[in-house]
Amino acid sequence: MKNIVIALLGYIFIGTGIIGIFLPFFQGILFIIIGVYLLSIGSPKVHRKLHLAYVAFKIRFPKIARMLEKVERKWEDMLARWQNRSR
């Protein structure tokens, strides 16, 4: 049941994002990213494809990949600090 709800929310976000691409006041890309993330949580197949696309992106654009890795490390550090505070 949980996976169905997550997948449904993912498709709703993607649909909203597609509509948002054509509306100037709506952040369509943000909704698409959230929708794909939700789908990757609910479906191992989508998660695998998203990971492969991420690896291909890192190979194709190494400078951007290095910047993304820095952001990932900062994000992980921030989450670790936040989790330590909540305990």
DSSP file (Angstrom, degrees, kcal/mol; ACC not computed):
  #  RESIDUE AA STRUCTURE BP1 BP2  ACC     N-H-->O    O-->H-N    N-H-->O    O-->H-N    TCO  KAPPA ALPHA  PHI   PSI    X-CA   Y-CA   Z-CA
    1    1 A M     >        0   0    0      0, 0.0     4,-2.1     0, 0.0     5,-0.2   0.000 360.0 360.0 360.0 -40.9    0.0    0.0    0.0
    2    2 A K  H  >  +     0   0    0      1,-0.2     4,-2.5     2,-0.2     5,-0.2   0.921 360.0  49.7 -62.0 -45.0    2.9    2.4    0.9
    3    3 A N  H  > S+     0   0    0      1,-0.2     4,-2.6     2,-0.2    -1,-0.2   0.857 109.1  52.9 -63.8 -34.9    4.6    1.9   -2.5
    4    4 A I  H  > S+     0   0    0      2,-0.2     4,-2.5     1,-0.2    -1,-0.2   0.922 110.6  46.4 -66.3 -43.7    1.3    2.5   -4.3
    5    5 A V  H  X S+     0   0    0     -4,-2.1     4,-2.5     2,-0.2    -2,-0.2   0.915 113.9  48.3 -65.0 -43.1    0.8    5.8   -2.5
    6    6 A I  H  X S+     0   0    0     -4,-2.5     4,-2.4     2,-0.2    -2,-0.2   0.918 113.2  47.6 -63.8 -43.2    4.4    6.9   -3.1
    7    7 A A  H  X S+     0   0    0     -4,-2.6     4,-2.5     2,-0.2    -2,-0.2   0.911 111.5  50.6 -64.1 -41.8    4.2    6.0   -6.8
    8    8 A L  H  X S+     0   0    0     -4,-2.5     4,-2.2     1,-0.2    -2,-0.2   0.925 111.4  47.6 -62.2 -44.9    0.9    7.8   -7.1
    9    9 A L  H  X S+     0   0    0     -4,-2.5     4,-2.7     2,-0.2    -1,-0.2   0.894 110.2  54.1 -61.9 -39.7    2.4   10.9   -5.5
   10   10 A G  H  X S+     0   0    0     -4,-2.4     4,-2.4     1,-0.2    -2,-0.2   0.932 110.0  45.5 -60.0 -46.7    5.4   10.6   -7.8
   11   11 A Y  H  X S+     0   0    0     -4,-2.5     4,-2.6     2,-0.2    -1,-0.2   0.872 111.9  52.5 -66.3 -36.3    3.2   10.6  -10.9
   12   12 A I  H  X S+     0   0    0     -4,-2.2     4,-2.6     2,-0.2    -2,-0.2   0.928 110.8  47.3 -63.7 -44.3    1.1   13.5   -9.6
   13   13 A F  H  X S+     0   0    0     -4,-2.7     4,-2.5     2,-0.2    -2,-0.2   0.908 112.7  48.8 -64.3 -41.2    4.3   15.5   -9.0
   14   14 A I  H  X S+     0   0    0     -4,-2.4     4,-2.4     2,-0.2    -2,-0.2   0.924 112.3  48.4 -64.9 -43.0    5.6   14.7  -12.5
   15   15 A G  H  X S+     0   0    0     -4,-2.6     4,-2.0     1,-0.2    -2,-0.2   0.913 112.6  48.2 -61.8 -42.9    2.3   15.6  -14.1
   16   16 A T  H  X S+     0   0    0     -4,-2.6     4,-2.5     1,-0.2    -1,-0.2   0.887 110.8  52.4 -63.4 -38.8    2.2   18.9  -12.2
   17   17 A G  H  X S+     0   0    0     -4,-2.5     4,-1.4     2,-0.2    -2,-0.2   0.889 106.5  51.9 -65.0 -39.7    5.8   19.5  -13.2
   18   18 A I  H  X S+     0   0    0     -4,-2.4     4,-0.7     2,-0.2     3,-0.3   0.915 112.4  45.8 -63.8 -41.8    5.0   19.0  -16.9
   19   19 A I  H >X S+     0   0    0     -4,-2.0     3,-0.9     1,-0.2     4,-0.7   0.905 110.0  56.4 -63.7 -40.0    2.1   21.5  -16.6
   20   20 A G  H 3< S+     0   0    0     -4,-2.5     8,-0.6     1,-0.3     6,-0.4   0.743  93.7  66.9 -66.9 -23.5    4.5   23.8  -14.7
   21   21 A I  H 3< S+     0   0    0     -4,-1.4    -1,-0.3    -3,-0.3    -2,-0.2   0.865 105.7  42.9 -62.7 -34.3    7.0   23.8  -17.5
   22   22 A F  H << S+     0   0    0     -3,-0.9    -1,-0.2    -4,-0.7    -2,-0.2   0.598 101.6  77.5 -90.0 -11.8    4.5   25.7  -19.7
   23   23 A L  S >< S-     0   0    0     -4,-0.7     3,-1.3    -3,-0.3     5,-0.3  -0.875  71.6-148.1-100.5 127.3    3.3   28.1  -17.0
   24   24 A P  T 3  S+     0   0    0      0, 0.0    -1,-0.1     0, 0.0    -4,-0.0   0.735  94.8  48.5 -68.8 -22.0    5.7   31.0  -16.4
   25   25 A F  T 3  S+     0   0    0      2,-0.0     2,-0.4     0, 0.0    -5,-0.1   0.368  97.4  83.9 -98.3   5.3    4.9   31.3  -12.7
   26   26 A F  S <  S-     0   0    0     -3,-1.3     2,-1.5    -6,-0.4     3,-0.2  -0.906  75.2-132.6-115.9 134.9    5.2   27.6  -11.8
   27   27 A Q     >  +     0   0    0     -2,-0.4     4,-1.4     1,-0.2    -6,-0.2  -0.623  34.9 168.0 -86.2  82.1    8.4   25.8  -11.0
   28   28 A G  H  >  +     0   0    0     -2,-1.5     4,-2.1    -8,-0.6    -7,-0.2   0.882  70.0  54.8 -66.0 -41.9    7.9   22.7  -13.2
   29   29 A I  H  > S+     0   0    0      1,-0.2     4,-2.5     2,-0.2    -1,-0.2   0.896 105.4  54.2 -62.0 -40.3   11.4   21.3  -12.9
   30   30 A L  H  > S+     0   0    0      1,-0.2     4,-2.2     2,-0.2    -1,-0.2   0.919 109.3  47.4 -60.1 -44.2   11.3   21.3   -9.1
   31   31 A F  H  X S+     0   0    0     -4,-1.4     4,-2.4     2,-0.2    -1,-0.2   0.871 110.9  51.7 -66.2 -36.8    8.1   19.2   -9.2
   32   32 A I  H  X S+     0   0    0     -4,-2.1     4,-2.6     2,-0.2     5,-0.2   0.918 109.7  49.4 -65.4 -42.8    9.5   16.8  -11.8
   33   33 A I  H  X S+     0   0    0     -4,-2.5     4,-2.3     2,-0.2    -2,-0.2   0.920 112.4  47.4 -62.5 -43.7   12.6   16.3   -9.6
   34   34 A I  H  X S+     0   0    0     -4,-2.2     4,-2.5     2,-0.2    -1,-0.2   0.912 112.4  50.6 -63.0 -42.1   10.4   15.6   -6.6
   35   35 A G  H  X S+     0   0    0     -4,-2.4     4,-2.4     2,-0.2    -2,-0.2   0.910 110.7  47.4 -63.3 -43.3    8.3   13.2   -8.6
   36   36 A V  H  X S+     0   0    0     -4,-2.6     4,-2.2     2,-0.2    -1,-0.2   0.902 111.5  52.0 -65.4 -39.8   11.2   11.2   -9.9
   37   37 A Y  H  X S+     0   0    0     -4,-2.3     4,-1.4    -5,-0.2    -2,-0.2   0.930 110.2  48.2 -61.5 -44.9   12.7   11.0   -6.4
   38   38 A L  H  X S+     0   0    0     -4,-2.5     4,-1.8     1,-0.2     3,-0.2   0.908 111.1  50.6 -63.1 -41.0    9.4    9.7   -5.0
   39   39 A L  H  X S+     0   0    0     -4,-2.4     4,-1.7     1,-0.2     8,-0.3   0.874 106.8  55.0 -63.7 -35.9    9.2    7.1   -7.8
   40   40 A S  H  < S+     0   0    0     -4,-2.2     7,-0.3     1,-0.2    -1,-0.2   0.804 106.7  51.7 -69.5 -26.9   12.7    6.0   -7.1
   41   41 A I  H  < S+     0   0    0     -4,-1.4    -1,-0.2    -3,-0.2    -2,-0.2   0.913 116.1  39.5 -70.4 -42.8   11.8    5.4   -3.4
   42   42 A G  H  < S+     0   0    0     -4,-1.8    -2,-0.2     1,-0.2    -1,-0.2   0.646 117.1  48.0 -84.4 -15.6    8.8    3.3   -4.4
   43   43 A S     X  -     0   0    0     -4,-1.7     4,-2.3    -5,-0.2    -1,-0.2  -0.966  56.6-160.7-134.0 118.4   10.3    1.3   -7.3
   44   44 A P  H  > S+     0   0    0      0, 0.0     4,-2.4     0, 0.0     5,-0.2   0.846  97.1  56.8 -61.9 -32.5   13.7   -0.4   -7.4
   45   45 A K  H  > S+     0   0    0      2,-0.2     4,-2.1     1,-0.2     5,-0.2   0.928 109.5  43.3 -65.2 -45.6   13.6   -0.4  -11.2
   46   46 A V  H  > S+     0   0    0     -7,-0.3     4,-2.6     2,-0.2    -6,-0.2   0.885 112.6  54.3 -67.0 -37.9   13.2    3.4  -11.3
   47   47 A H  H  X S+     0   0    0     -4,-2.3     4,-2.2    -7,-0.3    -2,-0.2   0.917 108.7  48.6 -61.0 -43.6   15.9    3.8   -8.6
   48   48 A R  H  X S+     0   0    0     -4,-2.4     4,-2.4     2,-0.2    -2,-0.2   0.920 112.7  47.4 -62.5 -45.3   18.3    1.7  -10.7
   49   49 A K  H  X S+     0   0    0     -4,-2.1     4,-2.2     1,-0.2    -2,-0.2   0.886 111.3  51.0 -65.4 -38.6   17.6    3.8  -13.8
   50   50 A L  H  X S+     0   0    0     -4,-2.6     4,-2.0     2,-0.2    -1,-0.2   0.899 110.2  49.6 -65.4 -39.7   18.0    7.0  -11.9
   51   51 A H  H  X S+     0   0    0     -4,-2.2     4,-2.4     2,-0.2    -2,-0.2   0.912 110.4  50.0 -65.0 -42.6   21.3    5.8  -10.5
   52   52 A L  H  X S+     0   0    0     -4,-2.4     4,-2.4     1,-0.2    -2,-0.2   0.891 110.5  50.1 -62.9 -39.2   22.6    4.9  -14.0
   53   53 A A  H  X S+     0   0    0     -4,-2.2     4,-2.2     2,-0.2    -1,-0.2   0.881 110.0  51.1 -65.9 -37.0   21.6    8.3  -15.3
   54   54 A Y  H  X S+     0   0    0     -4,-2.0     4,-2.2     2,-0.2    -2,-0.2   0.911 110.6  47.9 -66.0 -42.7   23.5    9.9  -12.4
   55   55 A V  H  X S+     0   0    0     -4,-2.4     4,-1.9     2,-0.2    -2,-0.2   0.919 112.1  49.5 -64.5 -42.9   26.6    7.9  -13.1
   56   56 A A  H  X S+     0   0    0     -4,-2.4     4,-2.4     1,-0.2    -2,-0.2   0.884 110.1  51.8 -63.3 -38.1   26.4    8.8  -16.8
   57   57 A F  H  X S+     0   0    0     -4,-2.2     4,-2.7     1,-0.2    -1,-0.2   0.912 108.0  51.4 -63.4 -42.5   26.0   12.4  -15.9
   58   58 A K  H  < S+     0   0    0     -4,-2.2     7,-0.2     1,-0.2    -1,-0.2   0.857 112.4  46.2 -64.6 -34.9   29.1   12.3  -13.7
   59   59 A I  H  < S+     0   0    0     -4,-1.9    -1,-0.2     1,-0.2    -2,-0.2   0.900 116.0  44.9 -71.9 -41.4   31.1   10.8  -16.6
   60   60 A R  H  < S+     0   0    0     -4,-2.4    -2,-0.2     1,-0.3    -3,-0.2   0.862 125.2  30.4 -72.5 -36.6   29.8   13.3  -19.2
   61   61 A F     X  +     0   0    0     -4,-2.7     4,-2.2    -5,-0.2    -1,-0.3  -0.698  66.4 167.9-125.6  77.9   30.2   16.4  -17.0
   62   62 A P  H  > S+     0   0    0      0, 0.0     4,-2.0     0, 0.0     5,-0.1   0.840  76.0  53.4 -65.3 -34.4   33.1   15.8  -14.6
   63   63 A K  H  > S+     0   0    0      2,-0.2     4,-1.7     1,-0.2     5,-0.1   0.942 112.8  43.4 -65.7 -45.6   33.4   19.4  -13.4
   64   64 A I  H  > S+     0   0    0      1,-0.2     4,-2.6     2,-0.2    -1,-0.2   0.876 110.5  57.6 -65.4 -36.2   29.8   19.6  -12.5
   65   65 A A  H  X S+     0   0    0     -4,-2.2     4,-2.3    -7,-0.2    -1,-0.2   0.889 104.3  51.3 -62.0 -39.6   30.1   16.1  -10.9
   66   66 A R  H  X S+     0   0    0     -4,-2.0     4,-1.8     2,-0.2    -1,-0.2   0.908 110.4  48.8 -64.3 -40.5   32.9   17.4   -8.6
   67   67 A M  H  X S+     0   0    0     -4,-1.7     4,-2.1     1,-0.2    -2,-0.2   0.910 110.9  50.8 -63.9 -41.1   30.7   20.3   -7.5
   68   68 A L  H  X S+     0   0    0     -4,-2.6     4,-2.8     1,-0.2    -2,-0.2   0.880 107.1  53.8 -64.1 -37.7   27.8   17.9   -6.9
   69   69 A E  H  X S+     0   0    0     -4,-2.3     4,-2.4     2,-0.2    -1,-0.2   0.889 107.9  50.5 -64.7 -38.0   30.0   15.7   -4.8
   70   70 A K  H  X S+     0   0    0     -4,-1.8     4,-2.4     2,-0.2    -2,-0.2   0.922 111.6  47.9 -62.8 -43.5   31.0   18.7   -2.6
   71   71 A V  H  X S+     0   0    0     -4,-2.1     4,-2.7     2,-0.2    -2,-0.2   0.908 110.8  51.7 -63.5 -41.9   27.3   19.5   -2.2
   72   72 A E  H  X S+     0   0    0     -4,-2.8     4,-2.8     2,-0.2    -2,-0.2   0.920 110.1  48.9 -60.7 -44.3   26.5   15.9   -1.3
   73   73 A R  H  X S+     0   0    0     -4,-2.4     4,-2.5     2,-0.2    -2,-0.2   0.917 112.5  47.7 -62.9 -42.8   29.3   15.8    1.3
   74   74 A K  H  X S+     0   0    0     -4,-2.4     4,-2.6     2,-0.2    -2,-0.2   0.917 112.5  49.8 -63.0 -42.1   28.0   19.1    2.9
   75   75 A W  H  X S+     0   0    0     -4,-2.7     4,-2.6     2,-0.2    -2,-0.2   0.925 111.6  47.7 -62.4 -45.4   24.5   17.8    2.9
   76   76 A E  H  X S+     0   0    0     -4,-2.8     4,-2.3     2,-0.2    -1,-0.2   0.892 112.5  49.6 -64.1 -39.6   25.5   14.5    4.5
   77   77 A D  H  X S+     0   0    0     -4,-2.5     4,-2.5     2,-0.2    -2,-0.2   0.913 111.0  49.7 -63.7 -42.4   27.5   16.4    7.1
   78   78 A M  H  X S+     0   0    0     -4,-2.6     4,-2.4     1,-0.2    -2,-0.2   0.918 111.9  47.8 -63.0 -43.5   24.6   18.7    7.8
   79   79 A L  H  X S+     0   0    0     -4,-2.6     4,-2.5     2,-0.2    -1,-0.2   0.899 110.7  51.6 -64.3 -40.0   22.2   15.7    8.2
   80   80 A A  H  X S+     0   0    0     -4,-2.3     4,-2.1     2,-0.2    -2,-0.2   0.923 111.2  47.1 -63.3 -43.9   24.7   14.0   10.5
   81   81 A R  H  X S+     0   0    0     -4,-2.5     4,-1.9     1,-0.2    -2,-0.2   0.910 112.3  50.6 -62.7 -41.2   25.0   17.1   12.7
   82   82 A W  H  X S+     0   0    0     -4,-2.4     4,-1.6     1,-0.2    -2,-0.2   0.894 110.7  48.6 -64.3 -40.4   21.2   17.4   12.8
   83   83 A Q  H  X S+     0   0    0     -4,-2.5     4,-0.6     1,-0.2    -1,-0.2   0.869 109.7  52.4 -68.5 -35.6   20.8   13.8   13.8
   84   84 A N  H >< S+     0   0    0     -4,-2.1     3,-0.5     1,-0.2    -1,-0.2   0.859 108.7  50.8 -68.0 -34.4   23.3   14.1   16.6
   85   85 A R  H 3< S+     0   0    0     -4,-1.9    -1,-0.2     1,-0.2    -2,-0.2   0.867 105.4  56.0 -68.5 -36.2   21.5   17.2   18.0
   86   86 A S  H 3<        0   0    0     -4,-1.6    -1,-0.2     1,-0.3    -2,-0.2   0.622 360.0 360.0 -75.6 -11.0   18.1   15.3   18.0
   87   87 A R    <<        0   0    0     -4,-0.6    -1,-0.3    -3,-0.5    -2,-0.2   0.468 360.0 360.0 -87.7 360.0   19.5   12.5   20.2
